[in-house]
Amino acid sequence: MKSYVLRRFLLIFPTLIGITLLTFAITRVVPGGPVEQALMERQFAGTQQGVVSDRGGAREGLTEEDIAYLNHLYGFDRPLVLAYFDWLGRILVFDLGDSYRYNEPVADLILDRLPVSLYYGLVTTLLTYLISIPLGVLKAVKDKTWVDSSTSILIFTGYAVPAFVLGLLLAVYFGGRLEWFPLRGFTSDDFAEMSPLGQVWDVIYHSVLPLTCYLVGSFAAMTVLMKNSLLENLSADYVRTAFAKGLSPKRVIYGHALRNSLIPLAASFGNNISLVFTGSYLIETVFNIDGLGLLGYQAVTERDYPVVLGTLFLSSTLFLLGNILSDLSLAWVDPRIRFQDE
């Protein structure tokens, strides 16, 4: 077991190198990079000041030295391999570089927004399991009854509607039309002046609509998965044997079938780690929540490559660690699974 986990940990490093190297290479060739944006800003400034001629157009006043300086400033004058290993060396000492847009260390930007994404991720994961497991068990026990049919309408509706589309609908109706909830933000403007209890209520008040969007997709999928897994186990031979011995249905379901039914849910548990820390950029964009998801989305659209690479490195690392955690969760839930040391 120990050697298996150690091998999985060692595989994280070459996988991360492959992911980051490919992304680093793409940032070098994709159009609209920071150099082009800096040139456009200078061109626009020159246009506003009237420094435009028929002969040079908007590029009047931009010399080769200016372009060379911008390439040197952003590190695009160095060979790809050397620039990548320079970035990788700084990553090893936890230096993610500086943001082109904010002129701040990327690590500070991530740490500033991490608590917001961590809050939504942890609450979403907790509520998903607290709702999905009991509801899935109820649907399996009440299979093909009115309870199963009525809850299926809600579940399949949630599964079919994308979270960001639901977010727009909720924001327009409950935030804009009825004005029951705030349209955007994580807290109110006067949050610092509130009492501790008032601050807790303010966070909950701002979280209702975003959490609904976070929950709707994952809750639906997990509930259906729980129901189908439990139904499969209830039809297994060992359950029929337990009933033949005279055990009560409650003891058979909760003492025998339920644990085996949790195996598929345990397989996906580790993969939720990346969501816990990095959030959803679509939902954060809709509700203007200043989390890691929105930071990564803005970095991509504005070609802020240090932030793109920093958030990618974080999310990839968490995803790979989550895969290991999923394997360990499977071994804990299913006693038949044992990772033997070679």
C-alpha positions as CSV (number, residue, x, y, z in Angstrom):
1,M,0.0,0.0,0.0
2,K,2.7,2.4,0.9
3,S,4.8,1.8,-2.2
4,Y,1.6,2.2,-4.4
5,V,0.9,5.6,-2.8
6,L,4.5,6.6,-3.2
7,R,4.5,5.6,-6.9
8,R,1.4,7.6,-7.5
9,F,2.9,10.6,-5.8
10,L,6.1,10.3,-7.9
11,L,3.9,10.2,-11.0
12,I,2.5,13.6,-10.2
13,F,5.8,15.4,-11.1
14,P,6.2,14.2,-14.7
15,T,2.4,14.7,-15.3
16,L,2.6,18.3,-14.1
17,I,5.6,18.9,-16.3
18,G,3.7,17.7,-19.3
19,I,0.7,19.8,-18.5
20,T,2.5,23.0,-17.8
21,L,5.0,22.6,-20.6
22,L,2.2,22.2,-23.1
23,T,0.4,25.2,-21.7
24,F,3.6,27.2,-21.6
25,A,4.2,26.5,-25.3
26,I,0.7,27.5,-26.2
27,T,1.1,30.9,-24.5
28,R,4.1,31.6,-26.8
29,V,2.2,31.1,-30.0
30,V,-1.4,32.2,-29.2
31,P,-2.2,35.6,-30.8
32,G,-3.2,38.6,-28.7
33,G,-0.5,38.1,-26.0
34,P,0.7,40.8,-23.6
35,V,3.1,42.3,-26.1
36,E,0.4,42.8,-28.7
37,Q,-1.9,44.2,-26.0
38,A,0.8,46.6,-24.8
39,L,1.3,47.7,-28.4
40,M,-2.4,48.2,-28.9
41,E,-2.5,50.3,-25.7
42,R,0.3,52.5,-26.9
43,Q,-1.2,52.8,-30.3
44,F,-4.5,53.8,-28.8
45,A,-2.8,56.4,-26.6
46,G,-1.0,57.7,-29.6
47,T,-4.3,57.9,-31.5
48,Q,-5.9,59.8,-28.7
49,Q,-3.1,62.3,-28.8
50,G,-3.3,62.7,-32.5
51,V,0.0,60.9,-33.3
52,V,-1.3,59.2,-36.4
53,S,-0.1,59.7,-39.9
54,D,-1.1,58.3,-43.3
55,R,2.3,56.8,-43.7
56,G,2.7,55.0,-40.4
57,G,-0.9,54.6,-39.2
58,A,-1.4,53.8,-35.6
59,R,2.1,52.3,-35.3
60,E,3.7,55.7,-35.7
61,G,6.3,56.2,-33.0
62,L,6.7,52.5,-32.2
63,T,10.2,51.5,-32.9
64,E,11.9,48.1,-33.1
65,E,13.6,49.0,-29.8
66,D,10.2,49.5,-28.2
67,I,9.0,46.1,-29.4
68,A,12.3,44.5,-28.3
69,Y,11.9,46.0,-24.9
70,L,8.4,44.7,-24.5
71,N,9.5,41.2,-25.5
72,H,12.3,41.4,-23.0
73,L,10.0,42.7,-20.3
74,Y,7.6,39.8,-20.7
75,G,10.4,37.2,-21.3
76,F,9.4,36.4,-24.9
77,D,13.0,37.0,-26.2
78,R,14.3,33.8,-24.6
79,P,14.1,30.3,-26.1
80,L,11.0,28.3,-25.0
81,V,12.9,25.6,-23.2
82,L,15.1,28.0,-21.2
83,A,12.1,30.2,-20.3
84,Y,10.1,27.2,-19.2
85,F,12.8,25.7,-16.9
86,D,13.3,29.2,-15.5
87,W,9.6,29.3,-14.6
88,L,9.7,25.7,-13.3
89,G,12.7,26.6,-11.1
90,R,10.8,29.5,-9.6
91,I,7.8,27.2,-9.0
92,L,9.9,24.9,-6.9
93,V,10.6,27.8,-4.5
94,F,6.9,28.8,-4.6
95,D,7.4,31.8,-6.8
96,L,4.6,32.0,-9.3
97,G,5.8,35.3,-10.9
98,D,4.0,38.6,-11.2
99,S,0.7,39.3,-12.9
100,Y,0.8,41.4,-16.0
101,R,-2.5,42.9,-15.2
102,Y,-2.3,43.6,-11.5
103,N,1.5,44.0,-11.2
104,E,1.3,41.8,-8.0
105,P,2.7,38.4,-7.2
106,V,0.5,35.7,-8.5
107,A,0.8,33.8,-5.2
108,D,-0.7,36.8,-3.4
109,L,-3.6,37.0,-5.9
110,I,-4.4,33.3,-5.4
111,L,-4.2,33.5,-1.6
112,D,-6.5,36.5,-1.6
113,R,-9.2,34.7,-3.5
114,L,-8.7,31.2,-2.1
115,P,-10.9,31.7,0.9
116,V,-13.9,32.6,-1.2
117,S,-13.5,29.5,-3.5
118,L,-12.7,27.3,-0.5
119,Y,-15.9,28.4,1.2
120,Y,-18.1,27.7,-1.7
121,G,-16.3,24.4,-2.5
122,L,-16.5,23.0,1.0
123,V,-20.1,24.0,1.5
124,T,-21.1,22.6,-1.9
125,T,-19.3,19.3,-1.3
126,L,-20.8,18.9,2.2
127,L,-24.4,19.8,1.1
128,T,-24.1,17.5,-2.0
129,Y,-23.3,14.5,0.1
130,L,-25.8,15.3,2.9
131,I,-28.6,15.6,0.3
132,S,-27.6,13.1,-2.3
133,I,-27.0,10.1,-0.1
134,P,-30.3,10.2,1.9
135,L,-32.3,11.1,-1.2
136,G,-30.7,8.4,-3.2
137,V,-31.5,5.8,-0.5
138,L,-35.1,7.0,-0.3
139,K,-35.5,6.8,-4.1
140,A,-34.1,3.3,-4.1
141,V,-36.3,2.1,-1.3
142,K,-39.4,3.8,-2.8
143,D,-38.5,2.8,-6.3
144,K,-41.4,3.2,-8.9
145,T,-43.6,4.9,-6.4
146,W,-44.9,8.5,-6.4
147,V,-42.0,9.5,-4.2
148,D,-39.5,8.3,-6.7
149,S,-41.4,9.9,-9.6
150,S,-41.9,13.3,-8.0
151,T,-38.3,13.6,-6.9
152,S,-37.1,12.5,-10.4
153,I,-38.7,15.5,-11.9
154,L,-36.6,17.8,-9.8
155,I,-33.4,15.8,-10.3
156,F,-33.6,15.5,-14.1
157,T,-34.5,19.2,-14.4
158,G,-31.4,20.1,-12.4
159,Y,-29.3,17.7,-14.4
160,A,-30.5,19.2,-17.7
161,V,-30.1,22.9,-16.9
162,P,-26.5,24.2,-17.0
163,A,-25.5,25.8,-13.7
164,F,-24.6,29.2,-15.3
165,V,-27.9,29.3,-17.2
166,L,-29.7,28.7,-13.9
167,G,-27.6,31.4,-12.3
168,L,-28.7,33.9,-14.9
169,L,-32.3,33.0,-14.4
170,L,-32.0,33.2,-10.6
171,A,-30.2,36.5,-10.8
172,V,-32.7,38.1,-13.1
173,Y,-35.8,36.8,-11.2
174,F,-34.9,36.6,-7.6
175,G,-32.2,39.3,-7.6
176,G,-33.5,41.7,-10.2
177,R,-37.2,41.4,-10.3
178,L,-38.2,40.3,-6.8
179,E,-35.0,41.8,-5.1
180,W,-35.0,39.0,-2.6
181,F,-31.2,38.4,-2.9
182,P,-28.2,40.4,-4.0
183,L,-27.2,40.2,-7.6
184,R,-23.5,39.9,-7.1
185,G,-20.6,39.9,-4.7
186,F,-19.5,37.8,-1.8
187,T,-20.4,40.3,0.9
188,S,-22.1,43.7,1.3
189,D,-20.2,47.0,1.0
190,D,-20.5,47.7,4.8
191,F,-19.4,44.2,5.8
192,A,-16.5,45.4,7.9
193,E,-18.9,47.5,10.0
194,M,-21.3,44.6,10.9
195,S,-21.3,42.5,14.0
196,P,-19.9,39.0,13.9
197,L,-23.4,37.5,13.7
198,G,-24.4,40.1,11.1
199,Q,-21.3,39.1,9.0
200,V,-22.2,35.5,9.1
201,W,-25.8,36.3,8.0
202,D,-24.5,38.5,5.2
203,V,-22.3,35.8,3.8
204,I,-25.2,33.3,3.9
205,Y,-27.5,35.9,2.3
206,H,-25.1,36.4,-0.6
207,S,-24.5,32.6,-0.9
208,V,-28.0,31.4,-1.5
209,L,-28.1,31.9,-5.3
210,P,-24.5,30.9,-6.1
211,L,-24.8,27.8,-3.8
212,T,-28.0,26.8,-5.6
213,C,-26.1,26.8,-8.9
214,Y,-23.2,24.9,-7.5
215,L,-25.5,22.3,-6.0
216,V,-27.9,21.7,-8.8
217,G,-25.6,19.7,-11.2
218,S,-23.6,17.7,-8.7
219,F,-26.5,16.9,-6.4
220,A,-28.5,15.5,-9.4
221,A,-25.8,13.3,-10.6
222,M,-24.8,12.0,-7.2
223,T,-28.4,11.2,-6.3
224,V,-29.0,9.2,-9.4
225,L,-25.7,7.4,-8.9
226,M,-26.5,6.6,-5.3
227,K,-30.0,5.3,-6.2
228,N,-28.7,3.0,-9.0
229,S,-25.9,1.7,-7.0
230,L,-28.2,0.8,-4.1
231,L,-30.7,-0.8,-6.4
232,E,-28.0,-3.0,-7.9
233,N,-26.8,-4.1,-4.5
234,L,-30.3,-4.8,-3.3
235,S,-30.7,-7.3,-6.1
236,A,-27.4,-9.1,-5.3
237,D,-27.3,-12.6,-3.9
238,Y,-25.8,-11.6,-0.5
239,V,-28.8,-9.3,0.1
240,R,-31.3,-12.0,-0.8
241,T,-29.4,-14.3,1.6
242,A,-29.6,-11.7,4.4
243,F,-33.4,-11.5,3.8
244,A,-33.7,-15.3,3.8
245,K,-32.0,-15.3,7.2
246,G,-34.8,-13.2,8.6
247,L,-33.0,-9.9,9.0
248,S,-35.1,-6.8,8.9
249,P,-35.1,-4.6,5.8
250,K,-33.6,-1.7,7.7
251,R,-30.7,-3.8,8.9
252,V,-30.1,-5.3,5.4
253,I,-30.1,-1.9,3.7
254,Y,-28.1,0.1,6.2
255,G,-25.9,-2.7,7.6
256,H,-25.0,-4.5,4.3
257,A,-26.1,-2.9,1.1
258,L,-25.4,0.8,1.9
259,R,-21.7,0.5,2.4
260,N,-21.2,-1.3,-0.9
261,S,-23.4,1.3,-2.6
262,L,-21.1,4.1,-1.5
263,I,-18.2,2.7,-3.6
264,P,-19.1,4.7,-6.8
265,L,-19.5,7.9,-4.7
266,A,-16.1,7.3,-3.1
267,A,-14.5,7.0,-6.5
268,S,-15.5,10.6,-7.3
269,F,-14.8,12.0,-3.9
270,G,-11.2,12.9,-4.6
271,N,-12.0,14.6,-7.9
272,N,-14.1,17.1,-6.0
273,I,-11.0,18.5,-4.4
274,S,-10.2,20.6,-7.4
275,L,-13.7,22.1,-7.3
276,V,-13.3,22.8,-3.5
277,F,-10.3,25.0,-4.1
278,T,-10.7,26.4,-7.6
279,G,-14.4,27.0,-7.9
280,S,-16.4,27.5,-11.0
281,Y,-15.4,30.4,-13.3
282,L,-18.9,30.5,-14.9
283,I,-20.8,30.8,-11.7
284,E,-18.3,33.3,-10.3
285,T,-18.6,35.3,-13.5
286,V,-22.4,35.4,-13.3
287,F,-22.5,36.5,-9.7
288,N,-19.2,38.5,-9.8
289,I,-17.7,36.5,-7.0
290,D,-14.0,37.4,-6.6
291,G,-12.8,33.8,-6.4
292,L,-10.1,31.7,-8.2
293,G,-12.5,30.7,-11.0
294,L,-13.1,34.4,-12.0
295,L,-9.4,35.1,-11.6
296,G,-8.5,32.3,-14.0
297,Y,-11.2,33.3,-16.5
298,Q,-10.0,36.9,-16.5
299,A,-6.4,35.8,-16.9
300,V,-7.2,33.8,-20.0
301,T,-9.3,36.5,-21.6
302,E,-6.6,39.2,-20.9
303,R,-3.6,36.9,-21.7
304,D,-2.2,37.3,-18.1
305,Y,0.0,34.2,-18.6
306,P,1.6,34.1,-15.1
307,V,-1.8,33.9,-13.5
308,V,-3.0,31.3,-16.1
309,L,0.0,29.1,-15.4
310,G,-0.3,29.6,-11.6
311,T,-4.0,28.7,-11.5
312,L,-3.4,25.8,-13.9
313,F,-0.5,24.5,-11.7
314,L,-2.7,24.7,-8.6
315,S,-5.8,23.0,-10.2
316,S,-3.7,20.3,-11.9
317,T,-1.9,19.5,-8.6
318,L,-5.1,19.2,-6.7
319,F,-6.7,17.1,-9.4
320,L,-3.8,14.6,-9.3
321,L,-3.9,14.5,-5.5
322,G,-7.6,14.0,-5.7
323,N,-7.2,10.9,-7.9
324,I,-4.9,9.4,-5.2
325,L,-7.5,10.3,-2.5
326,S,-10.2,8.6,-4.6
327,D,-8.1,5.4,-4.7
328,L,-7.6,5.6,-0.9
329,S,-11.3,6.2,-0.4
330,L,-12.2,3.2,-2.5
331,A,-9.9,1.0,-0.4
332,W,-11.5,2.3,2.8
333,V,-15.1,1.7,1.6
334,D,-14.5,-1.5,-0.3
335,P,-12.6,-4.1,1.7
336,R,-12.1,-6.2,-1.5
337,I,-9.7,-3.5,-2.9
338,R,-6.2,-3.8,-1.7
339,F,-3.2,-2.1,-3.3
340,Q,-0.5,-4.8,-2.8
341,D,3.1,-3.7,-2.7
342,E,5.2,-5.1,-5.4
